[in-house]
Amino acid sequence: MIRVAGEADLPLIAALLCETWHATYDEIYGAAKVADISKRWHGEAQLARNLGTPGFLVSTDGGTLTGTVLTTADASIGLVDLHRLYVYPAHQSKGLGRALFDAAVACFPGAPGVRLEVEPANFRAIEFYQHLGFAVVGKNADCGCSGDHISALVMSKSLA
């Protein structure tokens, strides 16, 4: 089941993001840096800022949180920004990421396209996004996040 994220979900989303970040990025950045970034970017207070955003969704299976996605509309250019799409490792490769993506994009009918940033060494994510129809369109030296100087590939997909 996919639904809008609520306040009661915040601790569960924070735990999901912490686990998936460690599973994905420990080999790239090291566990200490991943823990620091996760604490700053994925704390409940940070996540609470997104409550009420139409594209802040969670997936559940039998009442257990399995994934989350955050998309917003960039009114200045009319695109949807995909900020976060994470699924617990045990639930990956079962179509859940695609279902979360589709549900999040559906929150912005008429949007001409979607863009995202992804770590260049996160080959699995890049492959996933390419499978969804995304293409690399640029690079960002500081992923637009918080001055952590983490490089990113910029990918986009037309929705037309």
Helices and strands as residue ranges (DSSP letters): E 2-4, G 7-9, H 10-29, H 31-41, H 44-48, E 55-61, E 64-74, E 79-87, G 89-91, H 96-105, E 113-118, H 123-131, E 135-140, E 152-158
